[in-house]
Amino acid sequence: MRLKPYRTSILLAIAFTLVLSTFWSMPQLAFIIFISMLLQLLLFPAVNAMSIHMGRGIAAGIVLVGFVFLGGVLMTLVTSTFIPTFSSFITNFPAISQEVQHIPLFEHSTFFSAEMDSLWEELRQLSVDALRSSLSIVVSVFSKFIDMIIIFFVTFYLLKDGTAIKAWVANLFPTSDYSRVNALFDRILSALRSYIVGQLSICCITGTVVFLYYTLRGLPYASVFAVVSGIAEFVPVLGPTIASAFGVLLTATTSVNIALQTIVFYIVLTQINHNIVYPTIIGRSLNLHPVAIILGIILGGELLGPAGMFLAVPIIVICKLVIEDIYRDRQHIRHIAKTSRWRGFGHEDN
Protein backbone atom coordinates (compact mmCIF):
# COMPACT_ATOMS: atom_id res chain seq x y z
CA MET A 1 0.00 0.00 0.00
CA ARG A 2 1.34 3.45 -0.90
CA LEU A 3 1.62 5.69 2.17
CA LYS A 4 1.97 9.03 0.40
CA PRO A 5 -1.79 9.66 0.00
CA TYR A 6 -2.21 8.98 3.73
CA ARG A 7 0.72 11.08 4.95
CA THR A 8 -1.46 13.84 6.44
CA SER A 9 -3.62 11.29 8.26
CA ILE A 10 -0.50 9.59 9.61
CA LEU A 11 0.96 12.93 10.72
CA LEU A 12 -2.33 13.87 12.41
CA ALA A 13 -2.47 10.57 14.26
CA ILE A 14 1.14 10.89 15.43
CA ALA A 15 0.78 14.56 16.38
CA PHE A 16 -2.37 14.08 18.45
CA THR A 17 -0.94 10.93 20.07
CA LEU A 18 2.14 12.89 21.14
CA VAL A 19 0.03 15.81 22.40
CA LEU A 20 -2.28 13.55 24.41
CA SER A 21 0.67 11.60 25.82
CA THR A 22 1.86 14.80 27.51
CA PHE A 23 -1.14 14.54 29.85
CA TRP A 24 0.50 11.44 31.28
CA SER A 25 4.18 12.38 31.00
CA MET A 26 3.87 16.10 31.85
CA PRO A 27 0.43 16.52 33.46
CA GLN A 28 1.04 19.95 34.99
CA LEU A 29 2.19 21.52 31.71
CA ALA A 30 -0.57 19.82 29.74
CA PHE A 31 -3.21 20.88 32.26
CA ILE A 32 -2.08 24.53 32.11
CA ILE A 33 -2.20 24.54 28.30
CA PHE A 34 -5.57 22.79 28.15
CA ILE A 35 -7.24 25.08 30.71
CA SER A 36 -5.83 28.08 28.84
CA MET A 37 -7.37 26.73 25.62
CA LEU A 38 -10.74 26.25 27.31
CA LEU A 39 -10.66 29.81 28.66
CA GLN A 40 -9.71 31.07 25.21
CA LEU A 41 -12.64 29.22 23.68
CA LEU A 42 -14.98 30.66 26.31
CA LEU A 43 -13.82 34.27 25.88
CA PHE A 44 -13.09 34.22 22.13
CA PRO A 45 -16.54 35.53 20.98
CA ALA A 46 -16.35 38.53 23.32
CA VAL A 47 -12.82 39.40 22.14
CA ASN A 48 -13.92 39.08 18.50
CA ALA A 49 -16.83 41.46 19.09
CA MET A 50 -14.67 44.07 20.88
CA SER A 51 -11.75 43.84 18.42
CA ILE A 52 -13.95 45.48 15.77
CA HIS A 53 -13.64 48.78 17.66
CA MET A 54 -10.10 48.43 19.10
CA GLY A 55 -6.85 46.50 18.83
CA ARG A 56 -7.14 42.78 19.44
CA GLY A 57 -4.51 42.85 22.19
CA ILE A 58 -6.40 45.58 24.08
CA ALA A 59 -9.69 43.71 23.62
CA ALA A 60 -8.12 40.48 24.90
CA GLY A 61 -6.74 42.28 27.96
CA ILE A 62 -10.06 43.96 28.80
CA VAL A 63 -12.07 40.75 28.40
CA LEU A 64 -9.60 38.72 30.47
CA VAL A 65 -9.49 41.29 33.29
CA GLY A 66 -13.28 41.49 33.24
CA PHE A 67 -13.50 37.70 33.43
CA VAL A 68 -11.12 37.58 36.42
CA PHE A 69 -13.06 40.35 38.18
CA LEU A 70 -16.42 38.70 37.53
CA GLY A 71 -15.03 35.34 38.65
CA GLY A 72 -13.72 36.93 41.84
CA VAL A 73 -17.10 38.52 42.59
CA LEU A 74 -18.96 35.26 42.00
CA MET A 75 -16.44 33.34 44.11
CA THR A 76 -16.86 35.84 46.95
CA LEU A 77 -20.65 35.56 46.82
CA VAL A 78 -20.52 31.75 46.79
CA THR A 79 -17.91 31.38 49.51
CA SER A 80 -19.69 33.87 51.80
CA THR A 81 -22.51 31.35 52.17
CA PHE A 82 -20.69 28.13 51.33
CA ILE A 83 -17.72 28.28 53.72
CA PRO A 84 -19.72 28.83 56.96
CA THR A 85 -22.23 26.15 55.91
CA PHE A 86 -19.49 23.74 54.91
CA SER A 87 -17.64 24.31 58.21
CA SER A 88 -20.86 23.55 60.06
CA PHE A 89 -21.35 20.44 57.94
CA ILE A 90 -17.84 19.15 58.74
CA THR A 91 -18.32 19.91 62.44
CA ASN A 92 -21.63 18.05 62.54
CA PHE A 93 -20.49 15.20 60.30
CA PRO A 94 -20.07 12.65 63.14
CA ALA A 95 -23.65 13.26 64.27
CA ILE A 96 -24.88 13.14 60.65
CA SER A 97 -23.07 9.85 60.05
CA GLN A 98 -24.70 8.40 63.16
CA GLU A 99 -28.11 9.51 61.92
CA VAL A 100 -27.45 7.93 58.52
CA GLN A 101 -26.51 4.65 60.20
CA HIS A 102 -29.84 4.68 62.06
CA ILE A 103 -31.92 4.97 58.88
CA PRO A 104 -34.19 1.87 58.91
CA LEU A 105 -32.74 0.62 55.63
CA PHE A 106 -29.15 0.66 56.98
CA GLU A 107 -29.68 0.24 60.71
CA HIS A 108 -28.89 -3.48 60.74
CA SER A 109 -26.23 -3.36 58.02
CA THR A 110 -22.82 -4.04 59.57
CA PHE A 111 -21.09 -3.38 56.25
CA PHE A 112 -22.67 0.07 55.85
CA SER A 113 -21.85 1.06 59.44
CA ALA A 114 -18.25 0.00 58.96
CA GLU A 115 -18.01 2.01 55.72
CA MET A 116 -19.40 5.15 57.41
CA ASP A 117 -16.96 4.77 60.31
CA SER A 118 -14.11 4.33 57.84
CA LEU A 119 -15.19 7.43 55.89
CA TRP A 120 -15.32 9.55 59.05
CA GLU A 121 -11.92 8.28 60.18
CA GLU A 122 -10.43 9.19 56.81
CA LEU A 123 -11.89 12.71 57.00
CA ARG A 124 -10.64 13.15 60.55
CA GLN A 125 -7.15 11.91 59.64
CA LEU A 126 -7.13 14.18 56.60
CA SER A 127 -7.78 17.25 58.77
CA VAL A 128 -5.00 16.23 61.19
CA ASP A 129 -2.54 15.71 58.34
CA ALA A 130 -3.52 19.09 56.88
CA LEU A 131 -2.71 20.82 60.17
CA ARG A 132 0.61 19.01 60.49
CA SER A 133 1.67 19.88 56.97
CA SER A 134 0.64 23.54 56.96
CA LEU A 135 3.94 24.56 55.37
CA SER A 136 3.39 22.16 52.48
CA ILE A 137 -0.12 23.56 52.04
CA VAL A 138 1.24 27.12 51.82
CA VAL A 139 3.80 26.02 49.21
CA SER A 140 1.10 24.15 47.29
CA VAL A 141 -1.25 27.15 47.32
CA PHE A 142 1.59 29.39 46.12
CA SER A 143 2.36 26.90 43.36
CA LYS A 144 -1.27 26.85 42.24
CA PHE A 145 -1.32 30.64 42.32
CA ILE A 146 1.70 30.70 39.99
CA ASP A 147 -0.07 28.20 37.74
CA MET A 148 -3.10 30.49 37.57
CA ILE A 149 -0.91 33.46 36.60
CA ILE A 150 0.69 31.37 33.85
CA ILE A 151 -2.75 30.23 32.66
CA PHE A 152 -3.97 33.83 32.37
CA PHE A 153 -0.86 34.88 30.42
CA VAL A 154 -1.16 31.91 28.02
CA THR A 155 -4.89 32.63 27.63
CA PHE A 156 -4.15 36.27 26.78
CA TYR A 157 -1.77 35.33 23.96
CA LEU A 158 -4.16 32.66 22.66
CA LEU A 159 -6.93 35.27 22.54
CA LYS A 160 -4.63 37.77 20.86
CA ASP A 161 -2.81 35.50 18.38
CA GLY A 162 -4.92 32.31 18.35
CA THR A 163 -5.86 32.55 14.66
CA ALA A 164 -2.25 33.07 13.61
CA ILE A 165 -1.09 30.17 15.82
CA LYS A 166 -3.72 27.87 14.28
CA ALA A 167 -2.62 28.86 10.75
CA TRP A 168 1.04 28.28 11.66
CA VAL A 169 0.30 24.78 13.00
CA ALA A 170 -1.79 23.95 9.91
CA ASN A 171 1.13 25.04 7.70
CA LEU A 172 3.31 22.35 9.32
CA PHE A 173 1.30 19.75 7.39
CA PRO A 174 1.52 19.16 3.62
CA THR A 175 0.39 22.26 1.70
CA SER A 176 -2.16 20.33 -0.36
CA ASP A 177 -4.04 19.40 2.84
CA TYR A 178 -3.93 22.84 4.51
CA SER A 179 -7.68 23.38 4.10
CA ARG A 180 -8.46 19.92 5.48
CA VAL A 181 -6.27 20.39 8.59
CA ASN A 182 -7.60 23.89 9.17
CA ALA A 183 -11.19 22.61 8.92
CA LEU A 184 -10.38 19.82 11.42
CA PHE A 185 -8.99 22.36 13.88
CA ASP A 186 -12.14 24.46 13.45
CA ARG A 187 -14.35 21.43 14.17
CA ILE A 188 -12.34 20.56 17.28
CA LEU A 189 -12.43 24.13 18.59
CA SER A 190 -16.15 24.44 17.87
CA ALA A 191 -16.92 21.18 19.68
CA LEU A 192 -14.78 22.13 22.68
CA ARG A 193 -16.38 25.59 22.81
CA SER A 194 -19.84 24.01 22.81
CA TYR A 195 -18.74 21.61 25.54
CA ILE A 196 -17.20 24.14 27.93
CA VAL A 197 -20.01 26.71 27.54
CA GLY A 198 -22.61 24.00 27.96
CA GLN A 199 -20.93 22.47 31.01
CA LEU A 200 -20.58 25.85 32.74
CA SER A 201 -24.21 26.65 32.00
CA ILE A 202 -25.42 23.29 33.31
CA CYS A 203 -23.24 23.61 36.43
CA CYS A 204 -24.71 27.04 37.22
CA ILE A 205 -28.29 25.95 36.48
CA THR A 206 -27.97 22.75 38.52
CA GLY A 207 -26.33 24.48 41.47
CA THR A 208 -28.99 27.21 41.52
CA VAL A 209 -31.92 24.78 41.24
CA VAL A 210 -30.53 22.51 43.99
CA PHE A 211 -29.92 25.52 46.27
CA LEU A 212 -33.48 26.75 45.75
CA TYR A 213 -34.94 23.28 46.39
CA TYR A 214 -33.08 22.79 49.67
CA THR A 215 -33.76 26.36 50.80
CA LEU A 216 -37.49 26.30 49.99
CA ARG A 217 -37.86 22.91 51.69
CA GLY A 218 -36.07 24.23 54.77
CA LEU A 219 -33.37 21.55 54.51
CA PRO A 220 -29.93 22.21 56.02
CA TYR A 221 -26.64 22.69 54.14
CA ALA A 222 -28.31 24.03 51.00
CA SER A 223 -25.15 25.71 49.70
CA VAL A 224 -23.06 22.55 50.29
CA PHE A 225 -25.41 20.41 48.22
CA ALA A 226 -25.65 23.14 45.56
CA VAL A 227 -21.86 23.40 45.16
CA VAL A 228 -21.43 19.61 45.17
CA SER A 229 -24.17 19.18 42.53
CA GLY A 230 -22.78 22.01 40.38
CA ILE A 231 -19.19 20.74 40.42
CA ALA A 232 -20.35 17.17 39.85
CA GLU A 233 -21.79 18.20 36.46
CA PHE A 234 -18.21 18.60 35.21
CA VAL A 235 -17.92 14.81 35.40
CA PRO A 236 -20.80 13.73 33.12
CA VAL A 237 -22.97 10.73 34.06
CA LEU A 238 -20.96 9.63 37.11
CA GLY A 239 -20.79 13.06 38.81
CA PRO A 240 -24.53 13.82 38.91
CA THR A 241 -25.28 10.25 40.01
CA ILE A 242 -22.90 10.43 42.97
CA ALA A 243 -24.10 13.95 43.93
CA SER A 244 -27.73 12.79 43.82
CA ALA A 245 -27.00 9.75 45.99
CA PHE A 246 -25.13 11.99 48.45
CA GLY A 247 -28.07 14.40 48.68
CA VAL A 248 -30.70 11.68 49.04
CA LEU A 249 -28.69 9.83 51.68
CA LEU A 250 -28.32 12.85 53.93
CA THR A 251 -31.92 14.09 53.50
CA ALA A 252 -33.01 10.63 54.62
CA THR A 253 -31.76 11.58 58.10
CA THR A 254 -34.50 14.22 58.20
CA SER A 255 -37.42 12.17 56.91
CA VAL A 256 -37.93 9.14 54.71
CA ASN A 257 -40.76 11.01 52.99
CA ILE A 258 -38.48 13.96 52.21
CA ALA A 259 -35.83 11.53 50.95
CA LEU A 260 -38.33 10.02 48.52
CA GLN A 261 -39.32 13.50 47.33
CA THR A 262 -35.62 14.35 46.91
CA ILE A 263 -35.14 11.22 44.79
CA VAL A 264 -37.96 12.40 42.51
CA PHE A 265 -36.43 15.89 42.43
CA TYR A 266 -32.99 14.61 41.35
CA ILE A 267 -34.50 12.26 38.75
CA VAL A 268 -36.54 15.10 37.22
CA LEU A 269 -33.55 17.48 37.35
CA THR A 270 -31.26 14.93 35.68
CA GLN A 271 -33.78 14.15 32.94
CA ILE A 272 -34.37 17.85 32.21
CA ASN A 273 -30.61 18.52 32.13
CA HIS A 274 -29.72 15.67 29.80
CA ASN A 275 -32.80 15.67 27.56
CA ILE A 276 -33.58 19.38 27.28
CA VAL A 277 -30.86 21.67 28.68
CA TYR A 278 -27.80 19.72 27.48
CA PRO A 279 -29.01 19.17 23.87
CA THR A 280 -30.27 22.77 23.64
CA ILE A 281 -27.05 24.40 24.89
CA ILE A 282 -24.47 22.02 23.47
CA GLY A 283 -26.50 20.46 20.69
CA ARG A 284 -25.68 16.96 19.52
CA SER A 285 -22.31 17.87 18.08
CA LEU A 286 -20.45 15.73 20.63
CA ASN A 287 -22.60 12.65 19.92
CA LEU A 288 -20.88 10.48 22.55
CA HIS A 289 -22.39 7.30 23.94
CA PRO A 290 -22.74 7.24 27.77
CA VAL A 291 -20.63 4.06 27.94
CA ALA A 292 -17.75 5.84 26.17
CA ILE A 293 -18.08 8.75 28.61
CA ILE A 294 -18.10 6.49 31.70
CA LEU A 295 -15.12 4.41 30.55
CA GLY A 296 -13.23 7.57 29.56
CA ILE A 297 -13.85 9.17 32.95
CA ILE A 298 -12.71 6.04 34.79
CA LEU A 299 -9.55 5.81 32.65
CA GLY A 300 -8.87 9.53 33.08
CA GLY A 301 -9.26 9.21 36.84
CA GLU A 302 -6.86 6.25 36.94
CA LEU A 303 -4.22 8.12 34.93
CA LEU A 304 -4.50 11.70 36.22
CA GLY A 305 -6.88 11.66 39.17
CA PRO A 306 -9.55 14.41 39.39
CA ALA A 307 -7.93 16.38 36.55
CA GLY A 308 -8.20 13.33 34.31
CA MET A 309 -11.89 12.91 35.11
CA PHE A 310 -12.49 16.56 34.20
CA LEU A 311 -10.51 16.34 30.95
CA ALA A 312 -11.81 12.93 29.88
CA VAL A 313 -14.76 14.13 27.76
CA PRO A 314 -12.84 16.89 25.89
CA ILE A 315 -10.05 14.42 25.08
CA ILE A 316 -12.57 11.82 23.87
CA VAL A 317 -14.16 14.48 21.66
CA ILE A 318 -10.79 15.38 20.14
CA CYS A 319 -9.92 11.72 19.50
CA LYS A 320 -13.34 11.10 17.97
CA LEU A 321 -13.05 14.06 15.55
CA VAL A 322 -9.51 13.13 14.51
CA ILE A 323 -10.47 9.48 13.88
CA GLU A 324 -13.54 10.56 11.90
CA ASP A 325 -11.41 12.91 9.80
CA ILE A 326 -8.85 10.18 9.07
CA TYR A 327 -11.63 7.73 8.19
CA ARG A 328 -13.35 10.21 5.83
CA ASP A 329 -10.06 10.97 4.11
CA ARG A 330 -9.33 7.25 3.69
CA GLN A 331 -12.78 6.71 2.18
CA HIS A 332 -12.26 9.69 -0.13
CA ILE A 333 -8.90 8.34 -1.35
CA ARG A 334 -10.37 4.88 -1.95
CA HIS A 335 -13.29 6.41 -3.86
CA ILE A 336 -10.92 8.39 -6.09
CA ALA A 337 -8.78 5.31 -6.71
CA LYS A 338 -11.86 3.22 -7.56
CA THR A 339 -13.21 5.91 -9.91
CA SER A 340 -9.83 6.16 -11.65
CA ARG A 341 -9.73 2.41 -12.22
CA TRP A 342 -13.23 2.43 -13.74
CA ARG A 343 -12.28 5.34 -16.01
CA GLY A 344 -9.12 3.50 -17.08
CA PHE A 345 -11.16 0.38 -17.77
CA GLY A 346 -13.55 2.42 -19.94
CA HIS A 347 -10.70 3.93 -21.97
CA GLU A 348 -9.22 0.48 -22.57
CA ASP A 349 -12.57 -0.74 -23.96
CA ASN A 350 -12.62 2.17 -26.35
C-alpha positions in Angstrom: 0.0 0.0 0.0 1.3 3.5 -0.9 1.6 5.7 2.2 2.0 9.0 0.4 -1.8 9.7 0.0 -2.2 9.0 3.7 0.7 11.1 5.0 -1.5 13.8 6.4 -3.6 11.3 8.3 -0.5 9.6 9.6 1.0 12.9 10.7 -2.3 13.9 12.4 -2.5 10.6 14.3 1.1 10.9 15.4 0.8 14.6 16.4 -2.4 14.1 18.4 -0.9 10.9 20.1 2.1 12.9 21.1 0.0 15.8 22.4 -2.3 13.6 24.4 0.7 11.6 25.8 1.9 14.8 27.5 -1.1 14.5 29.8 0.5 11.4 31.3 4.2 12.4 31.0 3.9 16.1 31.9 0.4 16.5 33.5 1.0 19.9 35.0 2.2 21.5 31.7 -0.6 19.8 29.7 -3.2 20.9 32.3 -2.1 24.5 32.1 -2.2 24.5 28.3 -5.6 22.8 28.2 -7.2 25.1 30.7 -5.8 28.1 28.8 -7.4 26.7 25.6 -10.7 26.3 27.3 -10.7 29.8 28.7 -9.7 31.1 25.2 -12.6 29.2 23.7 -15.0 30.7 26.3 -13.8 34.3 25.9 -13.1 34.2 22.1 -16.5 35.5 21.0 -16.3 38.5 23.3 -12.8 39.4 22.1 -13.9 39.1 18.5 -16.8 41.5 19.1 -14.7 44.1 20.9 -11.7 43.8 18.4 -13.9 45.5 15.8 -13.6 48.8 17.7 -10.1 48.4 19.1 -6.9 46.5 18.8 -7.1 42.8 19.4 -4.5 42.9 22.2 -6.4 45.6 24.1 -9.7 43.7 23.6 -8.1 40.5 24.9 -6.7 42.3 28.0 -10.1 44.0 28.8 -12.1 40.8 28.4 -9.6 38.7 30.5 -9.5 41.3 33.3 -13.3 41.5 33.2 -13.5 37.7 33.4 -11.1 37.6 36.4 -13.1 40.4 38.2 -16.4 38.7 37.5 -15.0 35.3 38.7 -13.7 36.9 41.8 -17.1 38.5 42.6 -19.0 35.3 42.0 -16.4 33.3 44.1 -16.9 35.8 46.9 -20.6 35.6 46.8 -20.5 31.8 46.8 -17.9 31.4 49.5 -19.7 33.9 51.8 -22.5 31.3 52.2 -20.7 28.1 51.3 -17.7 28.3 53.7 -19.7 28.8 57.0 -22.2 26.2 55.9 -19.5 23.7 54.9 -17.6 24.3 58.2 -20.9 23.6 60.1 -21.3 20.4 57.9 -17.8 19.1 58.7 -18.3 19.9 62.4 -21.6 18.0 62.5 -20.5 15.2 60.3 -20.1 12.7 63.1 -23.7 13.3 64.3 -24.9 13.1 60.7 -23.1 9.8 60.1 -24.7 8.4 63.2 -28.1 9.5 61.9 -27.4 7.9 58.5 -26.5 4.6 60.2 -29.8 4.7 62.1 -31.9 5.0 58.9 -34.2 1.9 58.9 -32.7 0.6 55.6 -29.2 0.7 57.0 -29.7 0.2 60.7 -28.9 -3.5 60.7 -26.2 -3.4 58.0 -22.8 -4.0 59.6 -21.1 -3.4 56.3 -22.7 0.1 55.9 -21.9 1.1 59.4 -18.2 0.0 59.0 -18.0 2.0 55.7 -19.4 5.1 57.4 -17.0 4.8 60.3 -14.1 4.3 57.8 -15.2 7.4 55.9 -15.3 9.6 59.1 -11.9 8.3 60.2 -10.4 9.2 56.8 -11.9 12.7 57.0 -10.6 13.1 60.6 -7.1 11.9 59.6 -7.1 14.2 56.6 -7.8 17.2 58.8 -5.0 16.2 61.2 -2.5 15.7 58.3 -3.5 19.1 56.9 -2.7 20.8 60.2 0.6 19.0 60.5 1.7 19.9 57.0 0.6 23.5 57.0 3.9 24.6 55.4 3.4 22.2 52.5 -0.1 23.6 52.0 1.2 27.1 51.8 3.8 26.0 49.2 1.1 24.1 47.3 -1.3 27.2 47.3 1.6 29.4 46.1 2.4 26.9 43.4 -1.3 26.8 42.2 -1.3 30.6 42.3 1.7 30.7 40.0 -0.1 28.2 37.7 -3.1 30.5 37.6 -0.9 33.5 36.6 0.7 31.4 33.8 -2.8 30.2 32.7 -4.0 33.8 32.4 -0.9 34.9 30.4 -1.2 31.9 28.0 -4.9 32.6 27.6 -4.1 36.3 26.8 -1.8 35.3 24.0 -4.2 32.7 22.7 -6.9 35.3 22.5 -4.6 37.8 20.9 -2.8 35.5 18.4 -4.9 32.3 18.3 -5.9 32.5 14.7 -2.2 33.1 13.6 -1.1 30.2 15.8 -3.7 27.9 14.3 -2.6 28.9 10.8 1.0 28.3 11.7 0.3 24.8 13.0 -1.8 23.9 9.9 1.1 25.0 7.7 3.3 22.3 9.3 1.3 19.8 7.4 1.5 19.2 3.6 0.4 22.3 1.7 -2.2 20.3 -0.4 -4.0 19.4 2.8 -3.9 22.8 4.5 -7.7 23.4 4.1 -8.5 19.9 5.5 -6.3 20.4 8.6 -7.6 23.9 9.2 -11.2 22.6 8.9 -10.4 19.8 11.4 -9.0 22.4 13.9 -12.1 24.5 13.5 -14.4 21.4 14.2 -12.3 20.6 17.3 -12.4 24.1 18.6 -16.2 24.4 17.9 -16.9 21.2 19.7 -14.8 22.1 22.7 -16.4 25.6 22.8 -19.8 24.0 22.8 -18.7 21.6 25.5 -17.2 24.1 27.9 -20.0 26.7 27.5 -22.6 24.0 28.0 -20.9 22.5 31.0 -20.6 25.8 32.7 -24.2 26.6 32.0 -25.4 23.3 33.3 -23.2 23.6 36.4 -24.7 27.0 37.2 -28.3 25.9 36.5 -28.0 22.7 38.5 -26.3 24.5 41.5 -29.0 27.2 41.5 -31.9 24.8 41.2 -30.5 22.5 44.0 -29.9 25.5 46.3 -33.5 26.8 45.8 -34.9 23.3 46.4 -33.1 22.8 49.7 -33.8 26.4 50.8 -37.5 26.3 50.0 -37.9 22.9 51.7 -36.1 24.2 54.8 -33.4 21.5 54.5 -29.9 22.2 56.0 -26.6 22.7 54.1 -28.3 24.0 51.0 -25.1 25.7 49.7 -23.1 22.6 50.3 -25.4 20.4 48.2 -25.6 23.1 45.6 -21.9 23.4 45.2 -21.4 19.6 45.2 -24.2 19.2 42.5 -22.8 22.0 40.4 -19.2 20.7 40.4 -20.4 17.2 39.9 -21.8 18.2 36.5 -18.2 18.6 35.2 -17.9 14.8 35.4 -20.8 13.7 33.1 -23.0 10.7 34.1 -21.0 9.6 37.1 -20.8 13.1 38.8 -24.5 13.8 38.9 -25.3 10.3 40.0 -22.9 10.4 43.0 -24.1 13.9 43.9 -27.7 12.8 43.8 -27.0 9.8 46.0 -25.1 12.0 48.4 -28.1 14.4 48.7 -30.7 11.7 49.0 -28.7 9.8 51.7 -28.3 12.9 53.9 -31.9 14.1 53.5 -33.0 10.6 54.6 -31.8 11.6 58.1 -34.5 14.2 58.2 -37.4 12.2 56.9 -37.9 9.1 54.7 -40.8 11.0 53.0 -38.5 14.0 52.2 -35.8 11.5 50.9 -38.3 10.0 48.5 -39.3 13.5 47.3 -35.6 14.3 46.9 -35.1 11.2 44.8 -38.0 12.4 42.5 -36.4 15.9 42.4 -33.0 14.6 41.4 -34.5 12.3 38.8 -36.5 15.1 37.2 -33.6 17.5 37.3 -31.3 14.9 35.7 -33.8 14.2 32.9 -34.4 17.9 32.2 -30.6 18.5 32.1 -29.7 15.7 29.8 -32.8 15.7 27.6 -33.6 19.4 27.3 -30.9 21.7 28.7 -27.8 19.7 27.5 -29.0 19.2 23.9 -30.3 22.8 23.6 -27.1 24.4 24.9 -24.5 22.0 23.5 -26.5 20.5 20.7 -25.7 17.0 19.5 -22.3 17.9 18.1 -20.5 15.7 20.6 -22.6 12.7 19.9 -20.9 10.5 22.5 -22.4 7.3 23.9 -22.7 7.2 27.8 -20.6 4.1 27.9 -17.8 5.8 26.2 -18.1 8.7 28.6 -18.1 6.5 31.7 -15.1 4.4 30.6 -13.2 7.6 29.6 -13.9 9.2 32.9 -12.7 6.0 34.8 -9.6 5.8 32.6 -8.9 9.5 33.1 -9.3 9.2 36.8 -6.9 6.3 36.9 -4.2 8.1 34.9 -4.5 11.7 36.2 -6.9 11.7 39.2 -9.6 14.4 39.4 -7.9 16.4 36.6 -8.2 13.3 34.3 -11.9 12.9 35.1 -12.5 16.6 34.2 -10.5 16.3 31.0 -11.8 12.9 29.9 -14.8 14.1 27.8 -12.8 16.9 25.9 -10.0 14.4 25.1 -12.6 11.8 23.9 -14.2 14.5 21.7 -10.8 15.4 20.1 -9.9 11.7 19.5 -13.3 11.1 18.0 -13.1 14.1 15.6 -9.5 13.1 14.5 -10.5 9.5 13.9 -13.5 10.6 11.9 -11.4 12.9 9.8 -8.9 10.2 9.1 -11.6 7.7 8.2 -13.3 10.2 5.8 -10.1 11.0 4.1 -9.3 7.3 3.7 -12.8 6.7 2.2 -12.3 9.7 -0.1 -8.9 8.3 -1.3 -10.4 4.9 -1.9 -13.3 6.4 -3.9 -10.9 8.4 -6.1 -8.8 5.3 -6.7 -11.9 3.2 -7.6 -13.2 5.9 -9.9 -9.8 6.2 -11.6 -9.7 2.4 -12.2 -13.2 2.4 -13.7 -12.3 5.3 -16.0 -9.1 3.5 -17.1 -11.2 0.4 -17.8 -13.5 2.4 -19.9 -10.7 3.9 -22.0 -9.2 0.5 -22.6 -12.6 -0.7 -24.0 -12.6 2.2 -26.3 
